[in-house]
Amino acid sequence: MSQFSAFFKKISVPAWIGLGVAAAAIVWLCIYLSRPKPRAAELPVVAVMPVGKEDVSIYGEFAGRIRAQQFVEVRARVEGYLQSMKFREGSYVDKGDLLFTIDPTVYRATAEKARATLEKARAVALKAERDLNRIRPLFAQNAASQLDLDNAVAAYESAKAEVSVAEADLKQASQTLSYTQVTAPTSGYISETGADIGALVGPGAKSLLATIVKSDTVRIDFSMTALDYLRSKERNVSLGHDDEHRGWNPYVTVTLADGTVYPHRGILDFASPQVDPKTGTFSVRAEMPNPERALLPGEFTKVKLLMDVREDAIEIPSKSLVVEKGAAFVYVVLPDSFVEKRFVETGPEVGNNVIVERGLSSGENIVAEGYHKLRHGMKVRPVLSDSIR
């Protein structure tokens, strides 16, 4: 102990200060080396998706109404009592099938009277012709006067005229008699009867007997705005007319009452040439097959119309588009993982997507999710959008 005490006594004050500084330096170095190393700043993760070109179909949705291709009213054309009904209500009838019988008694008697009048006129005409044939040789031999010949000619011509009148009367009476047999003017499904057996029907009474609906093909009526018309013209699409130089033509699909889409398509075959000033719309019509009678005339439905097909268009999700002060932009991820704020020109919206007219090229990657934490020139860690959870 005496040796250590002597040693410390020999050390001067400056030496003590140096030893203290050295010890403090050693302690600080140990603390610095033993502290945890700071982590490098993590890059923001963004979901990206590649941009490609494809044909994009643009649809419009409208409220439409279904009507039958033919809707024919069966009416009584002569007055009389309804004798019989020859069909089952709601059934299918063919053109020319007998539907109703109206009491023909009076009309048959009129036809028979006209036929008898015709026979009488023909007999009178035959006698007048014979009389004329006898007078002519006598007149040639000066055995009959000119007056006798003129009277015979006039009698014959008058008799022929009476035959023509009688023939017309018989034709009219026969035609009227045929109206007592009411037949189907067209094929289709027939409604319930509008008059009971024994009721008085005809033009002066109840004339509507039934209606026939031909609905194996239906027509769908809906309205479009003048703006829709202008947009179609901008793409050289003439509504209601086929274009052989285009690979597609406007067609419609409809939604059934249960929300399902009807499997058949309809072809647009008519567009009104003028706009209704009261509504600012014009009428459009499509024709659609209805073999199973799933579409009932008179019902309303939702119509989806193919209005345009953009070929080789660039389509991106609407959620990846940022609209700011009237300008639209997206964030494009460059090959070095830096983002670029790219302003674009947009076109029509298609569902949850939007068509980009200018500003993007096929093969580029855009930020689909996470753009709210980005700024121009920032480096990011891109991940395909399908792999983000």
TORTI-234724 format. One record per residue (C-alpha): residue number from 1; residue in three letters; z negated, y, x. Coordinates in nm, 2 decimals, always signed. Each point is the difference from the previous one (the first is absolute). Layout:
SITE pos code      w      v      u
SITE NUM  ala      Z      Y      X
...
// end
This chain:
SITE pos code      w      v      u
SITE   1  met  +0.00  +0.00  +0.00
SITE   2  ser  -0.08  +0.23  +0.28
SITE   3  gln  +0.35  -0.04  +0.14
SITE   4  phe  +0.16  +0.09  -0.33
SITE   5  ser  -0.22  +0.30  -0.04
SITE   6  ala  +0.09  +0.11  +0.35
SITE   7  phe  +0.37  -0.04  -0.09
SITE   8  phe  -0.01  +0.21  -0.31
SITE   9  lys  -0.20  +0.27  +0.18
SITE  10  lys  +0.27  +0.03  +0.26
SITE  11  ile  +0.27  +0.07  -0.27
SITE  12  ser  +0.06  +0.37  -0.05
SITE  13  val  +0.04  +0.18  -0.34
SITE  14  pro  +0.38  +0.04  +0.02
SITE  15  ala  +0.03  -0.37  +0.07
SITE  16  trp  -0.20  -0.07  -0.32
SITE  17  ile  +0.24  +0.21  -0.20
SITE  18  gly  +0.30  -0.18  +0.13
SITE  19  leu  -0.15  -0.34  -0.08
SITE  20  gly  -0.07  +0.12  -0.35
SITE  21  val  +0.36  +0.12  -0.05
SITE  22  ala  +0.14  -0.32  +0.13
SITE  23  ala  -0.23  -0.20  -0.23
SITE  24  ala  +0.11  +0.21  -0.30
SITE  25  ala  +0.36  -0.05  +0.09
SITE  26  ile  -0.05  -0.38  +0.02
SITE  27  val  -0.17  +0.00  -0.34
SITE  28  trp  +0.28  +0.21  -0.16
SITE  29  leu  +0.27  -0.22  +0.15
SITE  30  cys  -0.17  -0.31  -0.14
SITE  31  ile  -0.02  +0.16  -0.34
SITE  32  tyr  +0.36  +0.12  +0.01
SITE  33  leu  +0.13  -0.34  +0.10
SITE  34  ser  -0.20  -0.19  -0.25
SITE  35  arg  +0.10  +0.21  -0.31
SITE  36  pro  +0.26  -0.14  -0.24
SITE  37  lys  +0.35  +0.11  +0.06
SITE  38  pro  +0.15  +0.23  -0.28
SITE  39  arg  +0.27  -0.17  -0.21
SITE  40  ala  +0.35  +0.14  +0.00
SITE  41  ala  +0.09  +0.19  -0.32
SITE  42  glu  +0.16  -0.24  -0.25
SITE  43  leu  +0.35  +0.08  -0.14
SITE  44  pro  +0.03  +0.03  -0.37
SITE  45  val  +0.15  -0.30  -0.17
SITE  46  val  +0.28  +0.07  -0.24
SITE  47  ala  +0.21  -0.23  -0.22
SITE  48  val  +0.37  +0.03  +0.07
SITE  49  met  +0.31  -0.14  -0.16
SITE  50  pro  +0.35  -0.02  +0.12
SITE  51  val  +0.27  +0.20  -0.18
SITE  52  gly  +0.32  -0.18  -0.10
SITE  53  lys  +0.31  +0.05  -0.22
SITE  54  glu  +0.07  -0.18  -0.32
SITE  55  asp  +0.17  +0.04  -0.33
SITE  56  val  -0.24  +0.16  -0.24
SITE  57  ser  +0.04  -0.02  -0.38
SITE  58  ile  -0.12  +0.31  -0.20
SITE  59  tyr  -0.10  -0.05  -0.36
SITE  60  gly  -0.09  +0.22  -0.29
SITE  61  glu  -0.22  -0.09  -0.29
SITE  62  phe  +0.06  +0.12  -0.35
SITE  63  ala  -0.12  -0.08  -0.36
SITE  64  gly  +0.27  -0.18  -0.19
SITE  65  arg  +0.06  -0.15  -0.34
SITE  66  ile  +0.18  -0.32  -0.08
SITE  67  arg  +0.26  -0.03  -0.27
SITE  68  ala  +0.23  -0.27  -0.12
SITE  69  gln  +0.36  -0.01  +0.12
SITE  70  gln  +0.10  -0.02  -0.37
SITE  71  phe  -0.21  +0.10  -0.30
SITE  72  val  +0.20  -0.06  -0.32
SITE  73  glu  -0.12  +0.07  -0.35
SITE  74  val  +0.11  -0.24  -0.27
SITE  75  arg  +0.05  +0.20  -0.32
SITE  76  ala  +0.12  -0.09  -0.35
SITE  77  arg  +0.34  +0.16  -0.06
SITE  78  val  +0.01  -0.08  -0.37
SITE  79  glu  -0.26  +0.04  -0.27
SITE  80  gly  -0.15  -0.31  -0.17
SITE  81  tyr  -0.29  -0.23  -0.02
SITE  82  leu  -0.09  -0.20  +0.32
SITE  83  gln  +0.06  -0.36  -0.08
SITE  84  ser  -0.08  -0.19  +0.32
SITE  85  met  -0.10  +0.03  +0.37
SITE  86  lys  +0.16  -0.25  +0.24
SITE  87  phe  -0.20  +0.05  +0.32
SITE  88  arg  -0.34  -0.04  +0.14
SITE  89  glu  -0.16  +0.33  +0.10
SITE  90  gly  -0.03  +0.06  +0.37
SITE  91  ser  +0.26  -0.27  +0.08
SITE  92  tyr  +0.32  +0.03  +0.20
SITE  93  val  +0.32  +0.04  -0.20
SITE  94  asp  +0.36  -0.01  +0.10
SITE  95  lys  +0.26  +0.25  -0.09
SITE  96  gly  +0.15  -0.09  -0.34
SITE  97  asp  -0.29  -0.20  -0.12
SITE  98  leu  -0.08  +0.04  -0.37
SITE  99  leu  -0.32  +0.20  -0.04
SITE 100  phe  -0.03  +0.12  -0.36
SITE 101  thr  +0.18  -0.06  -0.34
SITE 102  ile  +0.02  +0.28  -0.25
SITE 103  asp  +0.07  -0.09  -0.37
SITE 104  pro  +0.39  -0.01  +0.00
SITE 105  thr  +0.06  -0.04  -0.37
SITE 106  val  +0.13  +0.36  -0.07
SITE 107  tyr  +0.20  +0.02  +0.32
SITE 108  arg  +0.16  -0.34  -0.05
SITE 109  ala  +0.11  +0.10  -0.35
SITE 110  thr  +0.15  +0.32  +0.13
SITE 111  ala  +0.19  -0.20  +0.26
SITE 112  glu  +0.13  -0.24  -0.26
SITE 113  lys  +0.11  +0.29  -0.22
SITE 114  ala  +0.18  +0.15  +0.30
SITE 115  arg  +0.17  -0.33  +0.07
SITE 116  ala  +0.12  -0.03  -0.36
SITE 117  thr  +0.13  +0.36  +0.00
SITE 118  leu  +0.20  -0.09  +0.31
SITE 119  glu  +0.15  -0.30  -0.16
SITE 120  lys  +0.10  +0.21  -0.30
SITE 121  ala  +0.15  +0.27  +0.23
SITE 122  arg  +0.20  -0.27  +0.19
SITE 123  ala  +0.14  -0.14  -0.33
SITE 124  val  +0.10  +0.35  -0.12
SITE 125  ala  +0.17  +0.06  +0.34
SITE 126  leu  +0.18  -0.33  -0.02
SITE 127  lys  +0.14  +0.08  -0.35
SITE 128  ala  +0.10  +0.35  +0.12
SITE 129  glu  +0.19  -0.15  +0.30
SITE 130  arg  +0.18  -0.24  -0.23
SITE 131  asp  +0.10  +0.28  -0.24
SITE 132  leu  +0.13  +0.20  +0.29
SITE 133  asn  +0.21  -0.29  +0.12
SITE 134  arg  +0.16  -0.04  -0.34
SITE 135  ile  +0.08  +0.37  -0.04
SITE 136  arg  +0.18  +0.05  +0.33
SITE 137  pro  +0.30  -0.23  -0.07
SITE 138  leu  +0.03  +0.14  -0.35
SITE 139  phe  +0.00  +0.35  +0.15
SITE 140  ala  +0.27  -0.10  +0.24
SITE 141  gln  +0.21  -0.12  -0.30
SITE 142  asn  -0.07  +0.33  -0.19
SITE 143  ala  -0.19  -0.21  -0.26
SITE 144  ala  -0.33  +0.19  +0.07
SITE 145  ser  -0.05  +0.37  +0.05
SITE 146  gln  -0.15  +0.18  +0.30
SITE 147  leu  -0.31  +0.07  -0.21
SITE 148  asp  -0.05  -0.37  -0.06
SITE 149  leu  +0.02  -0.06  +0.38
SITE 150  asp  -0.23  +0.28  +0.09
SITE 151  asn  -0.26  -0.12  -0.25
SITE 152  ala  +0.02  -0.35  +0.14
SITE 153  val  -0.05  +0.12  +0.36
SITE 154  ala  -0.29  +0.22  -0.10
SITE 155  ala  -0.17  -0.28  -0.19
SITE 156  tyr  +0.04  -0.23  +0.30
SITE 157  glu  -0.14  +0.26  +0.25
SITE 158  ser  -0.29  +0.08  -0.23
SITE 159  ala  -0.08  -0.37  -0.04
SITE 160  lys  -0.01  -0.05  +0.38
SITE 161  ala  -0.23  +0.29  +0.03
SITE 162  glu  -0.23  -0.15  -0.26
SITE 163  val  -0.01  -0.32  +0.21
SITE 164  ser  -0.11  +0.20  +0.30
SITE 165  val  -0.27  +0.17  -0.19
SITE 166  ala  -0.12  -0.33  -0.14
SITE 167  glu  +0.00  -0.16  +0.34
SITE 168  ala  -0.21  +0.29  +0.14
SITE 169  asp  -0.25  -0.03  -0.29
SITE 170  leu  -0.03  -0.38  +0.06
SITE 171  lys  -0.06  +0.06  +0.37
SITE 172  gln  -0.27  +0.25  -0.07
SITE 173  ala  -0.16  -0.22  -0.26
SITE 174  ser  +0.00  -0.30  +0.23
SITE 175  gln  -0.15  +0.21  +0.28
SITE 176  thr  -0.27  +0.12  -0.23
SITE 177  leu  -0.07  -0.35  -0.11
SITE 178  ser  -0.03  -0.11  +0.36
SITE 179  tyr  -0.28  +0.25  +0.05
SITE 180  thr  -0.22  -0.21  -0.22
SITE 181  gln  -0.01  -0.25  +0.28
SITE 182  val  -0.19  +0.19  +0.27
SITE 183  thr  +0.08  -0.14  +0.35
SITE 184  ala  -0.14  +0.07  +0.34
SITE 185  pro  +0.21  +0.28  +0.17
SITE 186  thr  -0.12  -0.12  +0.35
SITE 187  ser  -0.20  -0.27  +0.17
SITE 188  gly  -0.37  +0.05  +0.07
SITE 189  tyr  -0.35  -0.04  -0.14
SITE 190  ile  -0.04  +0.11  -0.35
SITE 191  ser  -0.30  +0.19  -0.14
SITE 192  glu  -0.20  -0.06  -0.32
SITE 193  thr  +0.19  +0.07  -0.32
SITE 194  gly  -0.02  +0.35  -0.14
SITE 195  ala  +0.04  -0.11  -0.37
SITE 196  asp  -0.13  -0.28  -0.21
SITE 197  ile  +0.20  -0.25  -0.19
SITE 198  gly  +0.08  +0.14  -0.34
SITE 199  ala  -0.02  +0.36  +0.11
SITE 200  leu  +0.27  +0.25  -0.08
SITE 201  val  +0.18  +0.09  +0.33
SITE 202  gly  +0.30  +0.21  +0.08
SITE 203  pro  +0.10  +0.35  +0.10
SITE 204  gly  -0.18  +0.14  -0.30
SITE 205  ala  -0.31  -0.20  +0.05
SITE 206  lys  -0.15  -0.17  +0.31
SITE 207  ser  +0.29  -0.06  +0.23
SITE 208  leu  -0.18  -0.10  +0.33
SITE 209  leu  -0.04  -0.38  -0.02
SITE 210  ala  -0.09  -0.09  +0.36
SITE 211  thr  +0.07  +0.10  +0.36
SITE 212  ile  +0.16  -0.21  +0.28
SITE 213  val  -0.11  +0.05  +0.36
SITE 214  lys  +0.21  -0.12  +0.29
SITE 215  ser  -0.26  +0.00  +0.28
SITE 216  asp  +0.13  -0.26  +0.25
SITE 217  thr  +0.10  +0.31  +0.19
SITE 218  val  -0.22  +0.31  -0.04
SITE 219  arg  +0.05  +0.37  +0.10
SITE 220  ile  -0.28  +0.20  +0.16
SITE 221  asp  +0.00  +0.38  -0.06
SITE 222  phe  -0.20  +0.24  +0.22
SITE 223  ser  +0.03  +0.36  +0.12
SITE 224  met  +0.04  +0.15  +0.35
SITE 225  thr  -0.05  +0.35  +0.11
SITE 226  ala  +0.26  +0.24  +0.13
SITE 227  leu  -0.17  -0.02  +0.34
SITE 228  asp  +0.06  -0.38  +0.01
SITE 229  tyr  +0.36  +0.07  -0.08
SITE 230  leu  +0.04  +0.24  +0.29
SITE 231  arg  -0.17  -0.23  +0.24
SITE 232  ser  +0.24  -0.28  -0.10
SITE 233  lys  +0.29  +0.23  +0.05
SITE 234  glu  -0.12  +0.09  +0.35
SITE 235  arg  +0.03  -0.37  +0.09
SITE 236  asn  +0.34  -0.04  -0.18
SITE 237  val  -0.15  -0.22  -0.27
SITE 238  ser  +0.17  +0.03  -0.34
SITE 239  leu  -0.25  -0.12  -0.26
SITE 240  gly  +0.17  -0.23  -0.25
SITE 241  his  +0.30  -0.07  +0.22
SITE 242  asp  +0.07  -0.28  +0.24
SITE 243  asp  +0.10  +0.08  +0.36
SITE 244  glu  +0.21  -0.26  +0.18
SITE 245  his  -0.04  +0.17  +0.33
SITE 246  arg  -0.38  -0.03  -0.01
SITE 247  gly  -0.19  -0.32  +0.07
SITE 248  trp  -0.24  +0.05  -0.29
SITE 249  asn  +0.00  +0.14  -0.35
SITE 250  pro  -0.29  +0.14  -0.21
SITE 251  tyr  -0.18  -0.27  -0.19
SITE 252  val  -0.32  +0.00  -0.21
SITE 253  thr  -0.29  -0.24  -0.04
SITE 254  val  -0.26  +0.02  -0.28
SITE 255  thr  -0.36  -0.10  -0.04
SITE 256  leu  -0.11  -0.22  -0.28
SITE 257  ala  -0.30  +0.06  -0.22
SITE 258  asp  -0.22  -0.23  +0.21
SITE 259  gly  +0.08  +0.20  +0.32
SITE 260  thr  +0.25  -0.25  +0.15
SITE 261  val  +0.34  +0.10  +0.11
SITE 262  tyr  +0.29  -0.13  -0.21
SITE 263  pro  +0.21  -0.23  +0.22
SITE 264  his  +0.34  +0.13  -0.11
SITE 265  arg  +0.16  +0.33  +0.13
SITE 266  gly  +0.18  +0.25  -0.21
SITE 267  ile  +0.31  +0.20  +0.11
SITE 268  leu  +0.02  +0.37  -0.06
SITE 269  asp  +0.30  +0.05  -0.22
SITE 270  phe  -0.03  +0.35  -0.15
SITE 271  ala  -0.14  +0.34  +0.08
SITE 272  ser  +0.02  +0.30  -0.23
SITE 273  pro  +0.24  +0.27  +0.12
SITE 274  gln  -0.24  +0.28  -0.11
SITE 275  val  -0.37  +0.09  +0.02
SITE 276  asp  -0.21  +0.04  -0.31
SITE 277  pro  -0.12  +0.37  +0.01
SITE 278  lys  -0.32  -0.09  -0.19
SITE 279  thr  -0.12  -0.25  +0.26
SITE 280  gly  +0.19  +0.07  +0.31
SITE 281  thr  +0.11  -0.36  +0.02
SITE 282  phe  +0.31  -0.21  -0.05
SITE 283  ser  +0.03  -0.34  -0.16
SITE 284  val  +0.07  -0.31  +0.21
SITE 285  arg  +0.08  -0.35  -0.12
SITE 286  ala  -0.01  -0.34  +0.16
SITE 287  glu  +0.11  -0.34  -0.14
SITE 288  met  -0.21  -0.31  +0.07
SITE 289  pro  +0.04  -0.36  -0.09
SITE 290  asn  -0.27  -0.14  -0.23
SITE 291  pro  +0.08  -0.37  -0.04
SITE 292  glu  -0.36  -0.10  -0.07
SITE 293  arg  -0.06  +0.29  -0.24
SITE 294  ala  -0.30  +0.11  +0.21
SITE 295  leu  +0.09  +0.37  -0.06
SITE 296  leu  -0.03  +0.11  -0.36
SITE 297  pro  +0.20  +0.29  -0.13
SITE 298  gly  -0.21  +0.30  -0.07
SITE 299  glu  -0.27  -0.05  +0.26
SITE 300  phe  -0.08  +0.24  +0.28
SITE 301  thr  +0.00  -0.11  +0.36
SITE 302  lys  -0.02  +0.13  +0.36
SITE 303  val  +0.34  +0.02  +0.16
SITE 304  lys  +0.04  -0.02  +0.38
SITE 305  leu  +0.34  +0.13  +0.11
SITE 306  leu  +0.16  -0.05  +0.35
SITE 307  met  +0.11  +0.35  +0.07
SITE 308  asp  +0.10  -0.02  +0.37
SITE 309  val  +0.01  -0.22  +0.31
SITE 310  arg  -0.06  +0.17  +0.33
SITE 311  glu  +0.17  -0.20  +0.27
SITE 312  asp  -0.16  -0.02  +0.35
SITE 313  ala  -0.28  +0.23  -0.11
SITE 314  ile  -0.33  +0.04  +0.18
SITE 315  glu  -0.30  -0.06  -0.23
SITE 316  ile  -0.36  +0.06  +0.09
SITE 317  pro  -0.33  -0.03  -0.19
SITE 318  ser  -0.10  +0.32  -0.18
SITE 319  lys  -0.35  -0.02  +0.15
SITE 320  ser  +0.13  +0.04  +0.35
SITE 321  leu  +0.16  +0.34  -0.09
SITE 322  val  -0.20  +0.32  +0.04
SITE 323  val  +0.10  +0.30  -0.20
SITE 324  glu  -0.13  +0.33  +0.13
SITE 325  lys  +0.10  +0.35  -0.11
SITE 326  gly  +0.32  -0.13  -0.16
SITE 327  ala  +0.11  -0.20  +0.30
SITE 328  ala  -0.02  -0.38  +0.05
SITE 329  phe  -0.07  -0.18  +0.32
SITE 330  val  -0.10  -0.33  +0.14
SITE 331  tyr  -0.16  -0.11  +0.33
SITE 332  val  +0.24  -0.20  +0.22
SITE 333  val  -0.15  -0.22  +0.27
SITE 334  leu  +0.21  +0.03  +0.32
SITE 335  pro  +0.05  -0.29  +0.24
SITE 336  asp  -0.28  +0.14  +0.23
SITE 337  ser  -0.25  -0.01  -0.30
SITE 338  phe  +0.00  +0.37  -0.04
SITE 339  val  +0.05  +0.14  -0.35
SITE 340  glu  +0.25  +0.26  -0.10
SITE 341  lys  -0.02  +0.21  -0.31
SITE 342  arg  +0.35  -0.03  -0.15
SITE 343  phe  +0.12  +0.21  -0.29
SITE 344  val  +0.23  -0.19  -0.24
SITE 345  glu  +0.22  +0.07  -0.30
SITE 346  thr  -0.09  -0.22  -0.29
SITE 347  gly  +0.21  -0.14  -0.29
SITE 348  pro  -0.09  -0.17  -0.33
SITE 349  glu  -0.31  -0.20  -0.04
SITE 350  val  +0.03  -0.37  -0.07
SITE 351  gly  -0.32  -0.15  -0.13
SITE 352  asn  -0.27  +0.05  +0.27
SITE 353  asn  +0.27  +0.09  +0.26
SITE 354  val  +0.22  +0.29  +0.08
SITE 355  ile  +0.34  +0.03  +0.16
SITE 356  val  +0.03  +0.20  +0.31
SITE 357  glu  +0.34  +0.18  +0.02
SITE 358  arg  -0.04  +0.15  +0.35
SITE 359  gly  -0.25  +0.00  +0.28
SITE 360  leu  -0.05  -0.38  +0.07
SITE 361  ser  +0.21  -0.26  +0.17
SITE 362  ser  +0.01  -0.37  -0.04
SITE 363  gly  -0.23  -0.18  +0.25
SITE 364  glu  -0.27  +0.27  +0.02
SITE 365  asn  -0.36  -0.06  -0.08
SITE 366  ile  -0.19  +0.22  -0.23
SITE 367  val  -0.37  +0.02  -0.08
SITE 368  ala  -0.07  -0.16  -0.33
SITE 369  glu  -0.38  +0.04  +0.00
SITE 370  gly  -0.24  +0.21  +0.19
SITE 371  tyr  +0.20  +0.32  +0.04
SITE 372  his  -0.29  +0.22  -0.12
SITE 373  lys  -0.16  -0.04  +0.35
SITE 374  leu  +0.31  +0.08  +0.20
SITE 375  arg  +0.16  +0.31  +0.15
SITE 376  his  +0.33  +0.05  +0.18
SITE 377  gly  +0.01  -0.14  +0.35
SITE 378  met  -0.31  -0.22  -0.04
SITE 379  lys  +0.00  -0.35  +0.16
SITE 380  val  -0.09  -0.28  -0.24
SITE 381  arg  -0.03  -0.38  -0.01
SITE 382  pro  +0.27  -0.11  -0.25
SITE 383  val  -0.05  -0.31  -0.20
SITE 384  leu  +0.25  -0.15  -0.25
SITE 385  ser  -0.11  +0.09  -0.35
SITE 386  asp  +0.00  -0.36  -0.11
SITE 387  ser  -0.27  -0.08  +0.26
SITE 388  ile  -0.24  +0.28  -0.12
SITE 389  arg  -0.29  -0.13  -0.22
// end
